[in-house]
Amino acid sequence: MLLRKEQGNCSIGDYVWPHDGAVVEVPDWMGMELLAIKGHDYTEVQPDAEPTPDPDPDPVDDDADEMPTGTAAQVLDWVNAKDTQARAAAALEVERAKGESARSSLVTKLEKLTA
């Protein structure tokens, strides 16, 4: 199922809506659950619809010493750009500090990179 999310820059597990209006393919069961949430901002998109381009791409500065605060994909791009193990450890510490709001799939990937 294809879902458009009106407010982007969020992720659920490995599914990332990088910008407002982004369209992402999710399993049907997940799409049905998200669409059932009261007050949600998801819309089902027909498969033949054109993908929505990112109106304002926000590339990650791979050389920046400061970890990006965006999507899990942006964090992993930054980690993998250079000094992977040290950056993974730093990102893992930041993500774990979020407590229950930490992104579990990101934590798992970072743990593998620090092992």
C-alpha positions as a printed NumPy array, in Angstrom:
array([[  0.   ,   0.   ,   0.   ],
       [  1.274,   3.458,  -0.877],
       [  0.774,   6.119,   1.799],
       [  1.299,   9.849,   1.517],
       [  2.07 ,  11.65 ,   4.773],
       [  1.208,  15.339,   4.859],
       [  3.819,  16.182,   7.512],
       [  7.129,  14.542,   6.636],
       [ 10.507,  14.146,   8.332],
       [  9.359,  11.096,  10.271],
       [  9.8  ,   7.354,  10.253],
       [  8.067,   4.241,  11.518],
       [ 10.544,   1.393,  11.745],
       [ 12.346,   1.248,   8.394],
       [  9.663,   3.291,   6.601],
       [ 10.717,   6.943,   6.178],
       [  8.716,   9.951,   4.963],
       [ 11.617,  12.379,   4.388],
       [  9.549,  15.452,   3.505],
       [  6.   ,  16.792,   3.575],
       [  3.793,  14.949,   1.103],
       [  6.235,  12.047,   0.631],
       [  4.792,   8.735,  -0.606],
       [  6.113,   5.468,   0.853],
       [  5.151,   1.863,   0.203],
       [  4.231,   0.029,   3.414],
       [  2.736,  -3.417,   4.058],
       [ -1.056,  -3.444,   3.697],
       [ -1.597,  -4.319,   7.373],
       [  0.499,  -1.32 ,   8.471],
       [ -1.27 ,   1.012,   6.052],
       [ -4.666,  -0.056,   7.348],
       [ -3.569,   0.539,  10.949],
       [ -2.132,   3.972,  10.152],
       [ -5.258,   4.984,   8.253],
       [ -7.393,   3.908,  11.244],
       [ -5.653,   6.336,  13.62 ],
       [ -7.99 ,   9.193,  14.513],
       [ -6.619,  12.513,  13.284],
       [ -3.919,  10.894,  11.136],
       [ -2.331,  12.721,   8.218],
       [ -1.925,   9.709,   5.916],
       [ -3.645,   9.282,   2.561],
       [ -3.709,   6.144,   0.457],
       [ -2.226,   6.718,  -2.995],
       [ -3.069,   4.654,  -6.056],
       [ -0.073,   2.788,  -7.535],
       [ -0.264,   4.631, -10.846],
       [  0.143,   8.042,  -9.165],
       [  3.351,   9.948,  -9.798],
       [  5.789,  10.018,  -6.88 ],
       [  6.046,  13.337,  -5.085],
       [  9.49 ,  14.922,  -5.536],
       [ 11.259,  16.329,  -2.504],
       [ 10.516,  20.061,  -2.765],
       [ 13.432,  21.094,  -0.576],
       [ 16.01 ,  18.327,  -0.229],
       [ 18.035,  18.667,   2.939],
       [ 21.307,  16.875,   2.221],
       [ 23.423,  15.757,   5.121],
       [ 26.829,  17.411,   5.454],
       [ 28.938,  14.257,   5.712],
       [ 31.95 ,  16.228,   6.956],
       [ 30.043,  17.969,   9.749],
       [ 31.101,  16.88 ,  13.202],
       [ 27.594,  17.375,  14.547],
       [ 25.173,  14.488,  14.064],
       [ 22.067,  15.348,  12.006],
       [ 18.754,  15.328,  13.879],
       [ 16.634,  14.209,  10.917],
       [ 15.593,  10.805,   9.684],
       [ 17.244,   7.498,  10.511],
       [ 18.567,   7.393,   6.93 ],
       [ 20.251,  10.796,   7.387],
       [ 21.843,   9.658,  10.649],
       [ 23.163,   6.474,   8.999],
       [ 24.502,   8.446,   6.012],
       [ 26.412,  10.681,   8.427],
       [ 27.703,   7.671,  10.404],
       [ 28.911,   5.885,   7.274],
       [ 30.605,   8.97 ,   5.757],
       [ 33.787,   8.708,   7.846],
       [ 35.09 ,   7.291,  11.119],
       [ 32.096,   4.964,  11.147],
       [ 32.648,   3.268,  14.504],
       [ 33.172,   6.508,  16.451],
       [ 30.208,   8.22 ,  14.791],
       [ 28.028,   5.149,  15.324],
       [ 28.899,   5.176,  19.031],
       [ 28.052,   8.881,  19.288],
       [ 24.767,   8.458,  17.402],
       [ 23.868,   5.412,  19.509],
       [ 24.386,   7.406,  22.719],
       [ 22.145,  10.227,  21.441],
       [ 19.441,   7.817,  20.27 ],
       [ 19.435,   5.806,  23.519],
       [ 19.117,   9.037,  25.508],
       [ 15.671,   9.472,  23.928],
       [ 14.386,   6.638,  26.117],
       [ 11.112,   5.163,  24.889],
       [ 11.034,   7.469,  21.854],
       [ 14.316,   6.039,  20.537],
       [ 14.003,   4.497,  17.069],
       [ 14.578,   0.781,  17.717],
       [ 15.558,  -0.073,  14.145],
       [ 18.171,   2.707,  14.161],
       [ 19.499,   1.563,  17.552],
       [ 19.875,  -2.   ,  16.201],
       [ 21.795,  -0.809,  13.128],
       [ 24.043,   1.43 ,  15.202],
       [ 24.754,  -1.384,  17.663],
       [ 25.962,  -3.559,  14.766],
       [ 28.262,  -0.765,  13.581],
       [ 29.833,  -0.339,  17.031],
       [ 30.404,  -4.085,  17.615]])
